[in-house]
Amino acid sequence: MYKILANKAVKVDEVTFYKLQMLESDIEELLRSNIDMVCDEEESMLIVGKQVRNAQHGRSDLTAVDNNGNIVLIEIKRDRKDIESRKEAFEFQAIRYAASYAKIVDSEDLVSKIYAPYIEKYRSEFEYQSLTSSELGNRKLNEFLQVNGAENNFNKNQKVVLVASEFDEQTLSAVAWLNSNGVNMSCYKLIPFKIHDEVYINVEKLLPLANYEDYYVNFFEKSSTSIKKTGKKLSRQRLPKIDSLLEWGVVQAGDLIIAKDREDEATLLSNGNVEVNGVEQSMQKWLKDIYGWSSVQTYVFAIHKQTGKSLSKIREEYMDKIAEEI
């Protein structure tokens, strides 16, 4: 990271969570409230557990359910020293916890064992105070699965997300091998910086690696042609974002955006944010507040009022049109 002063680039050195006096529990709480730091706008996620104890008395850091119905295990380590000082490898500890989640038979089982105790602990963060924690958990989880069309896929697979400020080579090598053998595991690096007593965190996804083609966003027209012929879908990295849709004129500043299946409405701004009641905010934050989820598939749940289509559908149709013209 560099700070620009009078046309000079002054390097800002990263610090450590240790120097910031942040514990692993502090990072855990940060991610619990802001899980979209380690998932993108193409993914919805609902946090359902924190410090969940399994039958072997191990404790998993955070537990979530994603829009595909997968149970997601998020394991956090403060730094490389914490990873290397453990008797058990970071990635295999997570796999062991994930294996125990594979025994969750249905959504009611998850609510009973994990989500209801979580709601009870953070009751002030939830609506419908008249409902019991189990009733509220079943309502929220079933709504999340239903809206995302994942009722029939609940816990068919598990996913693991590893988070640390630095990873050792052995962990990255093991995760890369596991990914190549069908295990859904990601590594995110959180790099803290301190500038004028303010803390900034840069988030970098290390694994799984993207394909080289994922970086050719500016030439997606050519990719779209080959995709149309082969029937392959674009990966998340190659999907254009709202800034590109605005730049290409596919949508316009001033257009109205409606939350899917809701009456909530916002005005699209030229920078890709939305304005609601005179307040500017990101589209992701606006949708998170509406649905009460930890992260939301922005382009699926943002409906363009003028056309009645989701932003996801609009960009898909635009890319298909460009492909046909080439």
Salt bridges, closest charged atoms under 4 A:
GLU28 OE2 - LYS50 NZ 3.85
GLU29 OE2 - ARG32 NH2 2.88
GLU29 OE1 - LYS50 NZ 2.75
ASP36 OD1 - LYS288 NZ 3.00
GLU42 OE2 - LYS241 NZ 3.11
GLU42 OE1 - ARG315 NH2 2.70
GLU43 OE2 - LYS159 NZ 2.49
GLU43 OE1 - ARG236 NH1 3.85
ASP66 OD2 - LYS159 NZ 3.02
ASP79 OD2 - ARG78 NE 3.92
ASP82 OD2 - ARG78 NE 3.68
GLU84 OE2 - ARG80 NE 2.89
GLU88 OE1 - ARG86 NH2 3.92
GLU88 OE1 - ARG96 NH2 2.66
ASP109 OD1 - LYS113 NZ 3.29
GLU125 OE2 - ARG32 NH2 2.72
GLU143 OE2 - ARG262 NH2 3.11
GLU166 OE2 - ARG80 NH1 3.86
GLU169 OE1 - ARG80 NH2 2.69
ASP255 OD2 - HIS304 NE2 2.81
GLU265 OE1 - LYS305 NZ 2.88
ASP289 OD2 - LYS285 NZ 2.91
GLU317 OE1 - LYS309 NZ 2.75
GLU324 OE2 - LYS228 NZ 3.93
